[in-house]
């Protein structure tokens, strides 16, 4: 058995170039040995677990959908809102929700303390993402590739 404790996993932070998107996470599955680029499910793992922390007033990533991936969320602490096709829904500690493939979504911390949540997602091979606000697609390749009529950057059209 391979065991890790969350307190021992390094938290990795990110901020988009213009600062519109930011957050941090602890990649639990990676700490447990997940090799995300492998096609072998014994190395890739059939699901991915991440603990994410979003500071007050922040949004971690652009509004997007996944072509094949399911994502389950469990809010540990804080408050926020989730944007989807029907509008926005308030969330708080104890709430859980799921997004099916093709369902666009985005979380924002509109509270006064950090919004902390677990994300558990399956790991479909050949995953791609769609960003409705910028009409952009990202195709899963060994190196993430952004597609439009021309190659673009991840945050192109988002900030």
BADO-682183 format. One record per residue: residue number from 1; chain; x, y, z of N, C-alpha, C, O in turn. Coordinates in steps of 0.001 Angstrom, whole numbers, always signed. Each point is the difference from the previous one (the first is absolute). Layout:
// residues N
+-----+--------+---------+---------+---------+---------+---------+---------+---------+---------+---------+---------+---------+---------+
: num : chaine :    n_c1 :    n_c2 :    n_c3 :   ca_c1 :   ca_c2 :   ca_c3 :    c_c1 :    c_c2 :    c_c3 :    o_c1 :    o_c2 :    o_c3 :
+-----+--------+---------+---------+---------+---------+---------+---------+---------+---------+---------+---------+---------+---------+
: NUM :      A :       X :       Y :       Z :       X :       Y :       Z :       X :       Y :       Z :       X :       Y :       Z :
...
+-----+--------+---------+---------+---------+---------+---------+---------+---------+---------+---------+---------+---------+---------+
// end
This chain:
// residues 159
+-----+--------+---------+---------+---------+---------+---------+---------+---------+---------+---------+---------+---------+---------+
: num : chaine :    n_c1 :    n_c2 :    n_c3 :   ca_c1 :   ca_c2 :   ca_c3 :    c_c1 :    c_c2 :    c_c3 :    o_c1 :    o_c2 :    o_c3 :
+-----+--------+---------+---------+---------+---------+---------+---------+---------+---------+---------+---------+---------+---------+
:   1 :      A :    +847 :   -1177 :      +0 :    -847 :   +1177 :      +0 :    +896 :   +1244 :      +0 :   +1000 :     +69 :    +714 :
:   2 :      A :   -1380 :    +885 :   -1515 :    +710 :   +1289 :     -35 :    -908 :   +1024 :    +666 :   -1126 :    +214 :    -448 :
:   3 :      A :   +1606 :    +421 :   +1518 :    -793 :    +950 :    +774 :    +688 :   +1360 :      +0 :   +1225 :     +89 :     +78 :
:   4 :      A :   -2029 :    +965 :    -165 :    +509 :   +1358 :    +158 :    -941 :    +755 :    +940 :   -1165 :    -364 :    +158 :
:   5 :      A :   +1690 :   +1415 :    +457 :    -817 :    +863 :    +835 :     -26 :   +1372 :    -676 :   +1027 :    +492 :    -466 :
:   6 :      A :   -2201 :    +112 :    +420 :    -161 :   +1285 :    -687 :    +974 :   +1048 :    +522 :    +493 :    +821 :    -773 :
:   7 :      A :    -208 :    -838 :   +2074 :    +916 :   +1006 :    +565 :   +1407 :    -114 :    -590 :    +767 :    +962 :     +41 :
:   8 :      A :    -425 :   -2132 :    -590 :   +1329 :    -224 :    -559 :     +87 :    +262 :   -1503 :   +1083 :     -91 :    -579 :
:   9 :      A :   -2203 :    +413 :     -56 :     -26 :    +255 :   -1442 :    +207 :   +1494 :    -240 :    -694 :    +834 :    +581 :
:  10 :      A :   +1638 :    -514 :   -1428 :    +270 :   +1408 :    -325 :   -1194 :    +616 :    -714 :    -599 :    -616 :    -882 :
:  11 :      A :    +261 :   +1836 :   +1273 :   -1069 :    +730 :    -666 :    +608 :    +787 :   -1152 :    +965 :    +742 :    +183 :
:  12 :      A :   -1535 :    -910 :   -1370 :    +480 :    +712 :   -1188 :    -991 :   +1102 :    -344 :   -1198 :    -251 :    -131 :
:  13 :      A :   +1702 :   +1473 :     -14 :    -845 :   +1151 :    -304 :    +142 :    +403 :   -1456 :   +1021 :    -269 :    -634 :
:  14 :      A :   -2047 :    +911 :    +111 :     +37 :    +517 :   -1361 :    -732 :   +1336 :     -54 :    -919 :    +259 :    +777 :
:  15 :      A :   +1347 :    +571 :   -1706 :    -648 :   +1272 :    -317 :    +143 :    +200 :   -1496 :   +1088 :    -178 :    -549 :
:  16 :      A :   -2173 :    +545 :    -117 :     +70 :    +269 :   -1435 :    +820 :   +1263 :    -237 :    +202 :    +785 :    +927 :
:  17 :      A :    +276 :    -575 :   -2162 :    +895 :   +1134 :    -275 :    -533 :   +1363 :    +450 :    +779 :    +819 :    +487 :
:  18 :      A :   -2067 :    -553 :    -632 :    -564 :   +1289 :    +400 :    -673 :     -65 :   +1376 :    -579 :    +988 :    +453 :
:  19 :      A :    +655 :   -2150 :    +212 :    -511 :    -136 :   +1360 :   -1483 :    -271 :    +146 :    -512 :      +0 :   +1119 :
:  20 :      A :    -193 :    -231 :   -2215 :   -1444 :    -239 :     +84 :    -310 :   -1349 :    +655 :   -1002 :    -124 :    +704 :
:  21 :      A :   +1840 :    -877 :    -925 :    -221 :   -1343 :    +516 :   +1125 :    -372 :    +955 :   +1177 :    +178 :    -316 :
:  22 :      A :   -1546 :    -702 :   +1496 :   +1037 :    -428 :    +934 :    -557 :    -983 :   +1006 :   -1205 :     -63 :    +246 :
:  23 :      A :   +2106 :    -691 :    +321 :    -364 :    -975 :   +1012 :   +1206 :    -844 :    +338 :   +1117 :    +290 :    -426 :
:  24 :      A :   -1351 :   -1336 :   +1193 :   +1063 :    -943 :    +328 :    -624 :   -1358 :    +265 :   -1189 :    -105 :    +302 :
:  25 :      A :   +2009 :    -933 :    -419 :    -535 :   -1343 :    +221 :   +1082 :    -944 :    +480 :   +1198 :    +237 :    -158 :
:  26 :      A :   -1673 :   -1313 :    +749 :    +845 :   -1121 :    +388 :    -472 :   -1182 :    -842 :   -1140 :    -449 :    +126 :
:  27 :      A :   +2022 :     -45 :    -979 :    -354 :   -1084 :    -911 :    +229 :   -1334 :    +709 :   +1091 :    -568 :     -45 :
:  28 :      A :   -2130 :     +92 :    +689 :     +81 :   -1202 :    +822 :    +349 :   -1218 :    -844 :    +842 :    -805 :    +399 :
:  29 :      A :   -1469 :    +660 :   -1549 :    +268 :   -1160 :    -858 :   +1445 :     -21 :    -480 :    +617 :   -1063 :     -69 :
:  30 :      A :     -75 :   +2226 :    -264 :   +1399 :     +74 :    -419 :    +895 :    -451 :   +1153 :    +953 :    -751 :    -207 :
:  31 :      A :   -1263 :   +1214 :   +1431 :    +781 :    -403 :   +1171 :     -76 :   -1509 :    +227 :    +923 :    -597 :    +555 :
:  32 :      A :   -2023 :     -12 :    -986 :    -163 :   -1456 :    +123 :    +596 :    -754 :   -1188 :    -166 :   -1216 :    -104 :
:  33 :      A :    +858 :   +1926 :    -797 :    +708 :    -656 :   -1092 :    -662 :     +50 :   -1357 :    +472 :    -645 :    -936 :
:  34 :      A :   -1554 :   +1392 :    +802 :    -675 :     +95 :   -1296 :    +943 :    +566 :   -1055 :    +670 :   +1007 :    +230 :
:  35 :      A :    -622 :   -1667 :   -1396 :    +755 :    +482 :   -1156 :   -1028 :    +396 :   -1057 :    -513 :    -849 :    -729 :
:  36 :      A :    +218 :   +2140 :    +655 :   -1111 :    +486 :    -820 :    +165 :    -230 :   -1487 :   -1000 :     -59 :    -715 :
:  37 :      A :   +2208 :     -73 :    +224 :    +208 :    -177 :   -1444 :     -14 :   -1472 :    -419 :      +8 :    -302 :   -1193 :
:  38 :      A :     -30 :    -612 :   +2158 :      +2 :   -1427 :    -307 :   -1369 :    -440 :    -512 :   -1027 :    +545 :    +405 :
:  39 :      A :   +1018 :   -1526 :   -1291 :   -1256 :    -603 :    -450 :    -307 :   -1274 :    +790 :   -1039 :    -624 :    -216 :
:  40 :      A :   +1922 :    +238 :   +1119 :    -184 :   -1166 :    +853 :    -775 :    +435 :   +1245 :    +511 :    +793 :    +790 :
:  41 :      A :   -1740 :   -1300 :    -598 :    -814 :    +423 :   +1133 :    +626 :    -342 :   +1351 :    -343 :    +619 :   +1007 :
:  42 :      A :   +1244 :   -1580 :    -968 :    +692 :    -295 :   +1256 :    +957 :   +1142 :    +367 :    +303 :    +201 :   +1176 :
:  43 :      A :    +165 :    +535 :   -2168 :    +851 :   +1168 :    +243 :    -803 :   +1298 :     -30 :    +274 :    +922 :    +768 :
:  44 :      A :   -1240 :    -855 :   -1632 :    -793 :   +1205 :    -207 :   -1030 :    +196 :   +1106 :    -336 :   +1138 :    +329 :
:  45 :      A :    -162 :   -2204 :    +240 :   -1084 :     -56 :    +988 :   -1339 :    +277 :    -710 :     -53 :    +810 :    -927 :
:  46 :      A :   -1005 :   -1468 :   +1354 :   -1301 :    +198 :    -653 :    -711 :   +1288 :    +418 :   -1017 :    +367 :    -589 :
:  47 :      A :   +1552 :    +322 :   +1609 :    -567 :   +1282 :    +415 :   +1106 :    +867 :    +586 :   +1065 :    -490 :    +375 :
:  48 :      A :   -1339 :   +1780 :    -305 :    +963 :    +980 :    +496 :    -646 :    +730 :   +1172 :   -1175 :    +359 :     -73 :
:  49 :      A :   +1920 :    -136 :   +1148 :    -494 :    +712 :   +1179 :    +902 :   +1203 :    +251 :   +1226 :    -111 :      +9 :
:  50 :      A :   -1858 :   +1259 :    +194 :    +739 :   +1244 :    +218 :    -708 :    +806 :   +1081 :   -1230 :     +47 :     +35 :
:  51 :      A :   +1996 :    +585 :    +843 :    -541 :    +923 :    +993 :    +370 :   +1407 :    -457 :   +1181 :    +333 :    -102 :
:  52 :      A :   -2189 :    +490 :    -172 :    +212 :   +1334 :    -562 :    -382 :   +1065 :   +1016 :    -970 :    -148 :    +743 :
:  53 :      A :   +1749 :   +1223 :    -726 :    -260 :   +1146 :    +877 :     -58 :   +1259 :    -865 :    +936 :    +306 :    -739 :
:  54 :      A :   -2056 :    +418 :    +846 :    -200 :   +1216 :    -783 :    -138 :   +1171 :    +977 :    -881 :     -29 :    +860 :
:  55 :      A :   +1732 :   +1061 :    -971 :     -98 :   +1137 :    +929 :   -1264 :    +829 :    -252 :    -596 :     -90 :   -1073 :
:  56 :      A :    +186 :    +896 :   +2057 :   -1188 :    +848 :    -169 :     +93 :    +859 :   -1264 :   +1039 :    +588 :    -299 :
:  57 :      A :   -2149 :    -535 :    -429 :     -89 :    +817 :   -1200 :    +611 :    -612 :   -1245 :     -17 :    +629 :   -1058 :
:  58 :      A :    +558 :   -1839 :   +1148 :    +716 :    -598 :   -1132 :    -828 :   -1052 :    -727 :    -937 :    -584 :    +546 :
:  59 :      A :   +1320 :    +369 :   -1794 :    -528 :   -1054 :    -860 :   +1214 :    -779 :    -494 :    +938 :    +606 :    -518 :
:  60 :      A :    -927 :   -1942 :    +665 :   +1215 :    -744 :    -334 :    +250 :    -253 :   -1483 :   +1148 :    -162 :    -416 :
:  61 :      A :   -2210 :    +127 :    -381 :    +187 :    -361 :   -1410 :   -1174 :    +527 :    -820 :   -1061 :    +290 :    +554 :
:  62 :      A :   +1241 :    -165 :   -1863 :   -1079 :    +485 :    -862 :   -1194 :    -959 :     -27 :    +125 :   -1178 :    +331 :
:  63 :      A :   -1263 :   +1699 :    -725 :   -1222 :    -776 :    -215 :    +298 :   -1020 :   -1095 :    +423 :    +376 :   -1093 :
:  64 :      A :    -640 :   -1666 :   +1374 :    +412 :   -1046 :    -942 :    -841 :   -1262 :    +169 :    -701 :    -169 :    +998 :
:  65 :      A :    +785 :    -709 :   -1989 :    -605 :   -1331 :     +85 :   +1036 :   -1027 :    -444 :    +979 :    +327 :    -670 :
:  66 :      A :   -1221 :   -1578 :   +1062 :    +877 :   -1116 :    -371 :    -739 :    -895 :    -991 :   -1210 :    -195 :    +115 :
:  67 :      A :   +1932 :    -339 :   -1074 :    -635 :    -856 :   -1010 :    -393 :   -1359 :    +554 :   -1012 :    -561 :    -421 :
:  68 :      A :   +1782 :     +19 :   +1351 :    -251 :   -1351 :    +486 :     +98 :    -136 :   +1514 :    -445 :   -1005 :    +553 :
:  69 :      A :   +1007 :   +1976 :    +116 :    +270 :    -117 :   +1433 :   -1196 :    +373 :    +865 :    -697 :    +976 :    -276 :
:  70 :      A :    +467 :   -1760 :   +1321 :    -955 :    +287 :   +1060 :    +778 :    +641 :   +1142 :   +1136 :    -391 :    +266 :
:  71 :      A :   -1740 :   +1386 :    +423 :    +628 :    +614 :   +1161 :   -1004 :     +81 :   +1152 :   -1105 :    +521 :    -151 :
:  72 :      A :   +1517 :   -1047 :   +1299 :    -783 :     +59 :   +1226 :    +699 :    +973 :    +942 :   +1220 :     -56 :    +156 :
:  73 :      A :   -1979 :    +940 :    +471 :    +545 :    +995 :    +920 :    -614 :    -190 :   +1386 :   -1183 :    -314 :    +131 :
:  74 :      A :   +2012 :    +512 :    +907 :    -443 :     -16 :   +1386 :    +623 :   +1207 :    +690 :   +1220 :     +72 :    +151 :
:  75 :      A :   -2061 :    +881 :    +271 :    +485 :   +1230 :    +627 :    +332 :    -287 :   +1468 :    -849 :    -470 :    +758 :
:  76 :      A :   +2093 :    +758 :    -370 :    +483 :    -238 :   +1355 :    -238 :   +1227 :    +887 :    -449 :    -137 :   +1138 :
:  77 :      A :    +746 :   +1326 :   -1651 :    -195 :   +1221 :    +772 :    -143 :   +1190 :    -937 :    +409 :     -44 :   -1160 :
:  78 :      A :    -997 :   +1102 :   +1692 :    -182 :   +1223 :    -765 :   -1320 :     +44 :    -747 :    -854 :    -876 :    +133 :
:  79 :      A :    +723 :   +1921 :    -915 :   -1207 :    +230 :    -810 :    +423 :    +443 :   -1394 :   +1109 :    +491 :    -211 :
:  80 :      A :   -2016 :    -676 :    -722 :    +259 :    +448 :   -1355 :   -1226 :    -153 :    -858 :   -1106 :    -212 :    +495 :
:  81 :      A :   +1316 :    +322 :   -1790 :   -1068 :    -230 :    -974 :    +552 :    -876 :   -1114 :   +1188 :     +46 :    -322 :
:  82 :      A :   -2072 :    -840 :    -255 :    +332 :    -814 :   -1158 :    -800 :    +532 :   -1171 :   -1217 :    +158 :     +89 :
:  83 :      A :   +1897 :    +114 :   -1174 :    -651 :    +418 :   -1249 :    -161 :   -1227 :    -872 :    +938 :    -782 :    -156 :
:  84 :      A :   -2129 :    +605 :    -420 :    -238 :   -1022 :   -1020 :    -991 :    +567 :   -1001 :    -308 :   +1191 :     +33 :
:  85 :      A :    -189 :   -2036 :    -920 :    -887 :    +474 :   -1071 :   -1266 :    +669 :    +527 :    -591 :    +823 :    -699 :
:  86 :      A :    +157 :   -1163 :   +1930 :   -1246 :    +547 :    +537 :    +212 :   +1279 :    +811 :    -973 :    +596 :    +461 :
:  87 :      A :   +2223 :    -162 :    -279 :    +281 :   +1202 :    +773 :   +1008 :    -286 :   +1092 :    +955 :    -746 :    -216 :
:  88 :      A :   -1159 :   +1339 :   +1405 :    +908 :    -234 :   +1119 :    -767 :    -579 :   +1180 :   -1173 :    +309 :    +215 :
:  89 :      A :   +1863 :   -1154 :    +544 :    -569 :    -645 :   +1175 :    +948 :    +206 :   +1175 :   +1193 :    -281 :    -121 :
:  90 :      A :   -1700 :    +768 :   +1262 :    +860 :    +148 :   +1177 :    +435 :   -1373 :    +527 :    -762 :    -965 :     -46 :
:  91 :      A :   +2008 :    +896 :    +549 :    +503 :   -1230 :    +610 :    +644 :    +345 :   +1342 :    +459 :   +1121 :    +214 :
:  92 :      A :    -435 :   -2114 :    +689 :    +602 :    +186 :   +1318 :    +512 :   -1339 :    +505 :    -245 :   -1040 :    -611 :
:  93 :      A :    +958 :   +1073 :   +1732 :    +550 :   -1212 :    +588 :   -1081 :   -1072 :    +132 :   -1107 :    +267 :    +467 :
:  94 :      A :   +1450 :   -1473 :    -884 :    -927 :   -1130 :     +59 :    -720 :    -261 :   -1303 :    -554 :   -1084 :    -184 :
:  95 :      A :    +544 :   +2046 :    -730 :    -674 :    -204 :   -1292 :    +836 :    -902 :    -893 :   +1230 :     +35 :     +34 :
:  96 :      A :   -1916 :    -842 :    -832 :    +665 :    -792 :   -1030 :    -812 :    +115 :   -1279 :   -1214 :    +201 :     +36 :
:  97 :      A :   +1899 :    -329 :   -1170 :    -652 :    +103 :   -1299 :    +888 :    -676 :   -1026 :   +1178 :    -259 :    +245 :
:  98 :      A :   -1765 :     -20 :   -1395 :    +726 :    -733 :   -1038 :    -259 :    +650 :   -1355 :   -1088 :    +510 :    -266 :
:  99 :      A :   +2109 :    -540 :    -581 :    -137 :    +464 :   -1375 :    +278 :   -1170 :    -921 :   +1014 :    -688 :    +122 :
: 100 :      A :   -1943 :    +476 :   -1051 :    +147 :   -1070 :    -971 :    +767 :    +524 :   -1215 :    +110 :   +1214 :    -169 :
: 101 :      A :    +418 :   -2085 :    -671 :    +679 :    +458 :   -1208 :    -907 :    +933 :    -819 :   -1191 :    -260 :    -167 :
: 102 :      A :   +1778 :   +1337 :    -332 :    -731 :    +961 :    -821 :    -691 :   +1096 :    +784 :    -510 :    +943 :    -606 :
: 103 :      A :    +471 :   -1026 :   +1932 :    -674 :   +1001 :    +824 :   +1011 :   +1053 :    +450 :    +868 :    -281 :    +827 :
: 104 :      A :    -982 :   +1491 :   -1371 :    +937 :   +1077 :    +333 :    -197 :    +446 :   +1443 :   -1115 :      -6 :    +523 :
: 105 :      A :   +2238 :    +400 :    +119 :     -46 :    +379 :   +1404 :   +1193 :    +879 :    +379 :   +1016 :     +48 :    -694 :
: 106 :      A :   -1184 :    +651 :   +1834 :   +1049 :    +863 :    +540 :    -355 :    +306 :   +1460 :   -1157 :    +277 :    +313 :
: 107 :      A :   +2140 :    -328 :    +564 :    -198 :    +333 :   +1407 :    +644 :   +1344 :    +292 :   +1044 :    +331 :    -562 :
: 108 :      A :   -1673 :    +448 :   +1448 :    +542 :   +1277 :    +443 :    -198 :    +113 :   +1503 :   -1054 :    -358 :    +526 :
: 109 :      A :   +2067 :    +854 :    +157 :    -111 :    +250 :   +1430 :    -524 :   +1416 :    +183 :    +723 :    +969 :    -232 :
: 110 :      A :   -1979 :    -848 :    +647 :    -564 :   +1326 :    +269 :    -138 :    +235 :   +1499 :    -697 :    +921 :    +426 :
: 111 :      A :   +1364 :   -1755 :    +377 :     -62 :    +112 :   +1452 :   +1179 :    +767 :    +569 :    +822 :    +543 :    -737 :
: 112 :      A :    -751 :    -507 :   +2079 :   +1032 :    +742 :    +706 :   +1177 :    -867 :    +429 :   +1012 :    +523 :    +466 :
: 113 :      A :   -1129 :   -1843 :    -615 :   +1091 :    -912 :    +360 :    +295 :    -913 :   -1193 :    -759 :     -32 :    -968 :
: 114 :      A :   +1850 :    -695 :   +1048 :    +354 :    -913 :   -1089 :   -1137 :    -989 :    -274 :    -650 :    -483 :    +927 :
: 115 :      A :    +423 :    +194 :   -2194 :    -911 :   -1061 :    -415 :    +869 :   -1230 :    -245 :    +902 :     +30 :    -838 :
: 116 :      A :   -1171 :   -1103 :   +1562 :    +799 :   -1219 :     -91 :    -915 :   -1148 :    -405 :   -1062 :    -194 :    +591 :
: 117 :      A :   +1477 :    -565 :   -1600 :    -830 :   -1109 :    -468 :    +859 :   -1109 :    -575 :   +1120 :    +223 :    -461 :
: 118 :      A :   -1679 :   -1426 :    +503 :    +592 :   -1146 :    -674 :    -637 :    -128 :   -1366 :   -1200 :    +223 :    -158 :
: 119 :      A :   +2000 :    -581 :    -824 :    -495 :    -382 :   -1316 :    +444 :   -1438 :    -232 :   +1174 :    -336 :    +157 :
: 120 :      A :   -2120 :    -495 :    -529 :    +299 :   -1384 :    -376 :    -490 :    -165 :   -1432 :   -1182 :    +184 :    -289 :
: 121 :      A :   +2102 :    -532 :    -601 :    -335 :    -102 :   -1422 :    +519 :   -1314 :    -563 :   +1040 :    -507 :    +418 :
: 122 :      A :   -1779 :     -27 :   -1367 :    +524 :   -1176 :    -698 :   +1088 :    +488 :    -960 :    +166 :   +1204 :    -194 :
: 123 :      A :    +548 :   -2109 :    -384 :   +1144 :    +361 :    -841 :    -153 :    -547 :   -1419 :    +744 :    -898 :    -395 :
: 124 :      A :   -1682 :   +1416 :    -363 :    -139 :    -535 :   -1355 :   +1191 :    +359 :    -885 :    +490 :   +1129 :     +22 :
: 125 :      A :     -46 :   -2086 :    -780 :   +1081 :    +247 :    -961 :    -609 :    +703 :   -1204 :   -1082 :    -376 :    -453 :
: 126 :      A :   +1753 :   +1381 :     -66 :    -500 :    +731 :   -1166 :    -931 :   +1141 :    +365 :    -779 :    +458 :    -836 :
: 127 :      A :    +850 :      -1 :   +2059 :    -846 :   +1092 :    +485 :    +292 :   +1294 :    -754 :   +1139 :    +260 :    -386 :
: 128 :      A :   -2177 :    +547 :    +181 :    +162 :   +1354 :    -525 :    -923 :    +920 :    +789 :    -936 :    -458 :    +655 :
: 129 :      A :   +1210 :   +1772 :    -724 :    -767 :    +983 :    +737 :    -521 :   +1061 :    -958 :    +642 :    +316 :   -1002 :
: 130 :      A :   -1817 :    +233 :   +1322 :    -569 :   +1102 :    -773 :    -184 :   +1188 :    +935 :    -445 :    -160 :   +1137 :
: 131 :      A :    +790 :   +1352 :   -1618 :    -128 :   +1240 :    +752 :   -1020 :    +881 :    -712 :    +360 :    +734 :    -921 :
: 132 :      A :   -1638 :    -792 :   +1334 :   -1052 :    +727 :    -719 :    +204 :   +1507 :     -73 :    -351 :    +609 :   -1010 :
: 133 :      A :    +906 :     +13 :   +2048 :    +157 :   +1457 :      -2 :    +981 :    +487 :   -1057 :    -142 :   +1112 :    -507 :
: 134 :      A :   +1129 :   -1925 :    +171 :   +1003 :    +401 :    -987 :     -66 :    -858 :   -1261 :    +823 :    +166 :    -901 :
: 135 :      A :   -1797 :   -1085 :    +825 :    -170 :    -898 :   -1146 :   +1317 :    -691 :    -361 :    +471 :     +59 :   -1135 :
: 136 :      A :     +95 :    -708 :   +2137 :   +1303 :    -623 :    -136 :    -108 :   -1462 :    +425 :    -810 :    -349 :    +858 :
: 137 :      A :   +1636 :    -498 :   -1468 :    +100 :   -1417 :    +362 :   +1427 :    -314 :    +402 :    +939 :    +581 :    -545 :
: 138 :      A :    -765 :   -1487 :   +1486 :   +1316 :    -532 :    +336 :     -74 :   -1509 :    -180 :    -898 :    -659 :    +524 :
: 139 :      A :   +1848 :    +130 :   -1267 :     +65 :   -1440 :    -235 :   +1100 :    -596 :    +867 :   +1084 :    +570 :    +118 :
: 140 :      A :   -1369 :   -1729 :    +494 :    +987 :    -680 :    +834 :   +1073 :    -613 :    -886 :    -278 :    -854 :    -841 :
: 141 :      A :   +1477 :   +1296 :   +1042 :   +1163 :    -536 :    -690 :   +1102 :    -102 :   +1054 :    -196 :    +471 :   +1121 :
: 142 :      A :   +1336 :   -1063 :   -1437 :   +1059 :     -13 :   +1012 :    +299 :   +1396 :    +533 :    +321 :    +155 :   +1178 :
: 143 :      A :    -423 :    +862 :   -2032 :     +92 :   +1382 :    +449 :   -1332 :    +642 :    -344 :    -435 :     -74 :   -1150 :
: 144 :      A :    -220 :    +699 :   +2111 :   -1325 :    +604 :    -209 :     +37 :    +909 :   -1227 :    +859 :    +877 :     -88 :
: 145 :      A :   -1773 :   -1072 :    -856 :     -61 :    +775 :   -1228 :   -1322 :    +744 :     -61 :   -1060 :    -608 :    +148 :
: 146 :      A :   +1107 :   +1918 :    -365 :   -1190 :    +825 :    -117 :    -309 :    +169 :   -1484 :    +873 :    +369 :    -786 :
: 147 :      A :   -2129 :    -645 :    +408 :    -380 :     +52 :   -1409 :   -1037 :   +1085 :    -270 :    -935 :    +183 :    +780 :
: 148 :      A :   +1102 :    +519 :   -1863 :    -946 :    +914 :    -626 :    +364 :     -56 :   -1462 :    +567 :    -991 :    -458 :
: 149 :      A :    -875 :   +2013 :    -270 :    +465 :     +44 :   -1378 :   +1525 :    +157 :     -12 :    +661 :    -284 :    -999 :
: 150 :      A :    -126 :    +737 :   +2123 :   +1444 :    +139 :    +197 :    +330 :    -476 :   +1416 :    -874 :     -29 :    +866 :
: 151 :      A :   +2101 :    -334 :    -639 :    +410 :    -434 :   +1337 :    -133 :   +1161 :    +981 :    +241 :   +1152 :    -360 :
: 152 :      A :    -622 :   -1453 :   +1586 :    -187 :   +1046 :    +990 :    +557 :    -398 :   +1350 :    +394 :   -1147 :    +213 :
: 153 :      A :    -367 :   +2101 :    +690 :    +453 :    -215 :   +1364 :   -1200 :    -422 :    +848 :   -1140 :    +288 :    -362 :
: 154 :      A :   +1384 :    -971 :   +1492 :   -1076 :    -474 :    +872 :    -938 :   +1123 :    +399 :   -1214 :    -204 :      -9 :
: 155 :      A :   +1715 :   +1379 :    +358 :    -843 :   +1106 :    +456 :    -440 :    +924 :   -1133 :    -631 :   +1022 :    +270 :
: 156 :      A :    +943 :   -1344 :   -1533 :    -389 :    +798 :   -1149 :   -1520 :    +180 :     -17 :    -748 :    -978 :      +1 :
: 157 :      A :    +305 :   +2227 :     -15 :   -1426 :    +299 :     -62 :    -723 :     -91 :   +1341 :   -1203 :    +250 :     +64 :
: 158 :      A :   +1916 :    -604 :   +1011 :    -629 :    -151 :   +1312 :    +204 :   +1239 :    +876 :    -874 :    +338 :    +799 :
: 159 :      A :   +2017 :    +343 :    -938 :    +283 :   +1161 :    +852 :     -89 :   +1272 :    -816 :    +205 :   +1090 :    +533 :
+-----+--------+---------+---------+---------+---------+---------+---------+---------+---------+---------+---------+---------+---------+
// end
